[in-house]
């Protein structure tokens, strides 16, 4: 058994959802195409684009099949794994300034807190990944870049980290402290909580009171329900599938693009998806759907 396969199985045994990265690289190995270029030829994309997060797994059989084929790196999908990883970077060679660990220590001191031991990985470039358990209550935390301070990023829902046992550009990721992830400190959770969205007013779509209008209304209700009812880890994929379906109706002339975008944005907000991710996913889905117009007979 290869070292990478052993490491991938070990991470999955902790309940962490893993997926293959390109060998010696940070980029996902699958899918091999972005959502914008999804044609459905990939067997897993036949019902809509399936990205790396939805493909991540803890299934030992799937893991053995993947890592027995090639020496893939290991990605850990933070959302499905219920993890928040604090990524502490170091200044580039010859650069000045504090490193991420110093910034986090100062932030903890300002909150009269300490950085307690948790599962820790040293990255290929000498940075640090601190693994924490995502809070059981409160909003779903998402990725941040510099929100906590310079040289400090976080990965949560919608994000992943390169796992220990992998290499990137020949540099290994190594476990520095092998223990169970500690709960994310409350003061950190508060700082990372997303800004509440303003009250959402229902989007009113003006449709004709006939059979066509009833059909389109049912389609809108079905697709928005798909998004709002999706479980964590499946929401972005569900949004993409819904956008493809409404994009087909838009291309067929049964629904305006503005109306489709508005109802999808509201559904995504209700599901707790971030605005930037939402806009990109809706745009990709509507574009994919427009390539397969669906006309509604009167």
C-alpha positions as CSV (number, residue, x, y, z in Angstrom):
1,X,0.0,0.0,0.0
2,X,1.4,3.4,-1.0
3,X,2.1,6.1,1.6
4,X,-0.5,8.4,-0.1
5,X,-3.2,5.7,0.0
6,X,-2.4,5.0,3.7
7,X,-2.6,8.7,4.5
8,X,-5.9,9.2,2.5
9,X,-7.5,6.2,4.4
10,X,-6.2,7.6,7.7
11,X,-7.8,11.0,7.0
12,X,-11.1,9.4,6.0
13,X,-11.1,7.3,9.2
14,X,-11.3,10.5,11.1
15,X,-14.4,11.4,9.2
16,X,-12.7,13.8,6.8
17,X,-13.9,13.8,3.2
18,X,-11.0,13.4,0.9
19,X,-10.6,13.8,-2.9
20,X,-7.6,13.5,-5.3
21,X,-5.4,16.4,-6.1
22,X,-3.1,16.4,-9.1
23,X,0.1,14.7,-8.2
24,X,2.5,17.1,-6.4
25,X,0.0,19.9,-7.0
26,X,-2.7,21.8,-5.1
27,X,-5.3,21.6,-7.8
28,X,-8.1,19.0,-7.8
29,X,-7.6,16.1,-10.2
30,X,-11.3,15.8,-10.8
31,X,-13.4,17.1,-12.4
32,X,-11.0,18.0,-15.2
33,X,-13.3,20.9,-16.4
34,X,-14.8,24.0,-14.8
35,X,-18.6,24.3,-14.3
36,X,-18.7,26.8,-17.3
37,X,-17.5,24.1,-19.7
38,X,-19.4,21.1,-18.3
39,X,-20.9,19.2,-21.2
40,X,-22.2,16.2,-19.2
41,X,-19.8,13.8,-20.8
42,X,-18.3,13.1,-17.4
43,X,-20.5,10.2,-16.0
44,X,-20.8,12.0,-12.7
45,X,-22.0,15.2,-14.4
46,X,-24.9,13.8,-16.3
47,X,-27.4,15.4,-13.9
48,X,-25.4,18.6,-13.6
49,X,-21.9,19.6,-12.9
50,X,-20.3,17.8,-9.9
51,X,-17.3,19.6,-8.4
52,X,-14.6,18.4,-6.1
53,X,-16.6,19.1,-2.9
54,X,-19.5,16.8,-3.9
55,X,-17.0,14.1,-5.0
56,X,-15.1,14.1,-1.7
57,X,-15.7,10.9,0.2
58,X,-14.9,8.8,3.3
59,X,-15.6,5.5,1.4
60,X,-12.5,3.3,1.7
61,X,-13.3,1.4,-1.5
62,X,-13.5,4.6,-3.5
63,X,-10.3,5.9,-1.9
64,X,-8.4,2.6,-2.7
65,X,-9.5,2.7,-6.3
66,X,-8.4,6.3,-6.8
67,X,-5.1,6.2,-5.0
68,X,-4.2,2.8,-6.4
69,X,-4.4,4.3,-9.9
70,X,-2.0,7.3,-9.5
71,X,0.0,9.0,-6.7
72,X,-2.6,11.7,-6.2
73,X,-2.2,14.3,-3.6
74,X,-4.9,14.5,-0.9
75,X,-7.4,17.2,-0.6
76,X,-9.7,17.5,2.5
77,X,-13.1,19.1,1.8
78,X,-13.6,21.3,4.9
79,X,-17.4,21.7,4.6
80,X,-18.4,18.0,4.5
81,X,-15.7,17.2,7.1
82,X,-17.2,19.8,9.5
83,X,-13.8,21.5,9.7
84,X,-12.5,25.1,9.9
85,X,-8.8,25.3,9.0
86,X,-6.9,28.4,9.9
87,X,-4.1,28.9,7.4
88,X,-1.2,30.8,8.8
89,X,1.3,31.9,6.1
90,X,4.9,33.0,6.3
91,X,6.4,36.0,4.5
92,X,8.0,35.2,1.1
93,X,11.7,34.6,1.1
94,X,13.4,37.9,1.9
95,X,10.1,39.5,2.8
96,X,9.5,41.6,5.9
97,X,6.6,41.6,8.3
98,X,5.0,39.2,10.8
99,X,4.0,35.7,10.0
100,X,0.4,34.4,10.4
101,X,1.1,32.7,13.7
102,X,2.3,36.0,15.3
103,X,-0.8,37.8,13.9
104,X,-3.1,35.1,15.3
105,X,-1.3,35.2,18.7
106,X,-1.8,38.9,18.9
107,X,-5.5,38.6,18.0
108,X,-6.0,35.9,20.7
109,X,-4.3,38.1,23.3
110,X,-6.6,41.0,22.3
111,X,-9.5,38.7,23.1
112,X,-7.9,37.5,26.4
113,X,-7.6,34.1,24.8
114,X,-4.9,31.5,24.1
115,X,-4.3,29.3,21.1
116,X,-4.9,25.8,22.5
117,X,-3.4,22.7,21.0
118,X,-5.3,21.2,18.0
119,X,-4.5,19.1,15.0
120,X,-1.7,20.9,13.3
121,X,0.0,20.5,9.9
122,X,3.2,22.2,8.6
123,X,2.7,23.2,5.0
124,X,5.2,22.8,2.2
125,X,6.3,26.4,2.4
126,X,6.7,26.4,6.2
127,X,3.3,27.7,7.0
128,X,0.8,26.2,9.5
129,X,-2.7,24.7,9.2
130,X,-4.7,24.6,12.4
131,X,-7.6,22.2,12.2
132,X,-10.8,23.0,14.3
133,X,-14.2,21.5,14.5
134,X,-16.9,23.6,12.9
135,X,-19.4,24.9,15.5
136,X,-22.5,22.7,15.8
137,X,-24.8,25.8,15.9
138,X,-24.8,29.1,14.2
139,X,-24.2,30.1,10.6
140,X,-22.1,28.0,8.2
141,X,-18.7,29.5,8.1
142,X,-17.0,30.0,4.7
143,X,-13.6,30.8,3.4
144,X,-11.9,34.0,4.3
145,X,-8.8,35.8,3.0
146,X,-7.2,38.3,5.4
147,X,-10.4,38.8,7.4
148,X,-8.6,38.0,10.7
149,X,-5.5,39.8,9.6
150,X,-2.5,39.7,7.2
151,X,-1.1,36.3,6.5
152,X,-4.2,34.6,8.0
153,X,-6.8,32.9,5.8
154,X,-9.4,30.3,6.7
155,X,-11.0,27.4,4.9
156,X,-14.5,26.1,5.8
157,X,-17.6,25.4,3.7
158,X,-16.7,25.7,0.0
159,X,-13.0,25.3,0.7
160,X,-10.4,22.6,1.0
161,X,-6.8,22.2,2.2
162,X,-3.9,20.0,1.1
163,X,-3.7,17.2,3.6
164,X,-0.7,15.8,5.4
165,X,1.0,13.1,3.4
166,X,0.8,15.2,0.2
167,X,3.6,17.1,-1.5
168,X,3.3,20.3,-3.6
169,X,6.2,21.2,-5.8
170,X,8.3,18.6,-4.0
171,X,7.6,20.0,-0.6
172,X,5.8,17.8,1.9
173,X,2.9,18.6,4.2
174,X,3.7,17.1,7.5
175,X,1.6,16.5,10.7
176,X,3.1,18.7,13.5
177,X,0.7,17.7,16.2
178,X,-1.4,14.6,15.8
179,X,-4.5,15.0,18.0
180,X,-8.2,15.5,17.5
181,X,-9.2,18.9,16.2
182,X,-10.3,21.2,19.0
183,X,-13.6,23.0,18.8
184,X,-13.3,26.3,17.0
185,X,-12.9,28.9,19.8
186,X,-16.0,31.1,20.2
187,X,-14.1,34.3,19.7
188,X,-12.8,33.1,16.4
189,X,-16.3,31.8,15.3
190,X,-17.7,35.3,16.1
191,X,-15.0,37.0,14.0
192,X,-15.6,34.6,11.1
193,X,-19.4,34.7,11.1
194,X,-20.8,36.0,7.8
195,X,-22.5,39.4,7.9
196,X,-26.2,38.9,8.1
197,X,-28.0,39.4,4.8
198,X,-30.6,42.3,4.7
199,X,-34.2,41.2,4.8
200,X,-35.2,39.5,1.6
201,X,-38.3,40.6,-0.2
202,X,-40.0,37.9,-2.2
203,X,-39.3,38.2,-5.9
204,X,-42.4,38.6,-7.9
205,X,-42.3,37.1,-11.4
206,X,-44.9,38.4,-13.8
207,X,-46.2,35.3,-15.6
208,X,-49.3,34.9,-17.8
209,X,-52.3,33.3,-16.1
210,X,-52.4,30.4,-18.5
211,X,-51.0,26.9,-18.9
212,X,-47.6,28.2,-19.9
213,X,-47.4,30.5,-16.9
214,X,-48.5,27.7,-14.6
215,X,-45.8,25.4,-16.0
216,X,-43.1,28.0,-15.5
217,X,-44.3,28.8,-12.0
218,X,-44.1,25.2,-11.1
219,X,-40.6,24.9,-12.5
220,X,-39.5,28.0,-10.5
221,X,-41.0,26.5,-7.3
222,X,-39.4,23.1,-7.9
223,X,-35.9,24.5,-8.6
224,X,-35.8,27.0,-5.8
225,X,-37.0,24.2,-3.4
226,X,-34.1,22.1,-4.7
227,X,-31.7,24.8,-3.5
228,X,-33.3,25.6,-0.1
229,X,-33.8,21.9,0.8
230,X,-30.3,20.8,-0.2
231,X,-28.1,19.5,2.7
232,X,-24.8,21.0,3.6
233,X,-22.1,20.1,1.0
234,X,-24.7,19.8,-1.8
235,X,-26.1,23.3,-1.8
236,X,-23.8,24.8,-4.4
237,X,-24.3,21.8,-6.7
238,X,-28.1,22.0,-6.3
239,X,-27.9,25.7,-7.1
240,X,-26.0,24.9,-10.3
241,X,-28.5,22.2,-11.4
242,X,-31.4,24.7,-10.7
243,X,-29.7,27.4,-12.7
244,X,-29.2,25.0,-15.6
245,X,-32.9,24.1,-15.6
246,X,-34.1,27.8,-15.5
247,X,-31.4,28.7,-18.0
248,X,-33.1,26.3,-20.4
249,X,-36.4,28.1,-19.9
250,X,-34.8,31.4,-20.3
251,X,-33.2,30.4,-23.6
252,X,-36.6,29.1,-24.8
253,X,-38.2,32.5,-24.1
254,X,-40.5,31.3,-21.2
255,X,-38.6,33.3,-18.5
256,X,-36.5,36.4,-18.5
257,X,-32.9,36.1,-17.4
258,X,-33.4,38.8,-14.8
259,X,-36.2,36.8,-13.2
260,X,-34.3,33.6,-13.2
261,X,-31.3,35.2,-11.6
262,X,-33.4,36.9,-9.0
263,X,-35.3,33.8,-7.8
264,X,-32.1,31.8,-7.7
265,X,-30.2,34.5,-5.7
266,X,-33.0,34.6,-3.2
267,X,-33.0,30.8,-2.9
268,X,-29.2,30.7,-2.5
269,X,-29.4,33.4,0.2
270,X,-32.0,31.4,2.1
271,X,-29.7,28.3,1.9
272,X,-26.8,30.3,3.4
273,X,-24.6,30.5,0.3
274,X,-22.2,33.4,0.0
275,X,-22.8,36.1,-2.5
276,X,-19.6,35.7,-4.6
277,X,-20.0,31.9,-4.9
278,X,-23.7,32.3,-5.7
279,X,-23.2,34.8,-8.5
280,X,-20.5,32.6,-10.1
281,X,-22.6,29.4,-9.9
282,X,-25.8,31.0,-11.2
283,X,-23.9,32.6,-14.1
284,X,-22.4,29.2,-15.0
285,X,-25.6,27.3,-14.7
286,X,-27.7,29.8,-16.7
287,X,-25.0,29.8,-19.5
288,X,-25.0,26.0,-19.5
289,X,-28.8,25.8,-19.7
290,X,-28.9,28.4,-22.5
291,X,-27.1,25.9,-24.7
292,X,-30.0,23.6,-24.5
293,X,-33.2,25.8,-24.8
294,X,-36.5,24.4,-23.6
295,X,-39.6,25.9,-25.1
296,X,-43.0,25.7,-23.4
297,X,-46.0,25.0,-25.6
298,X,-48.9,27.2,-25.0
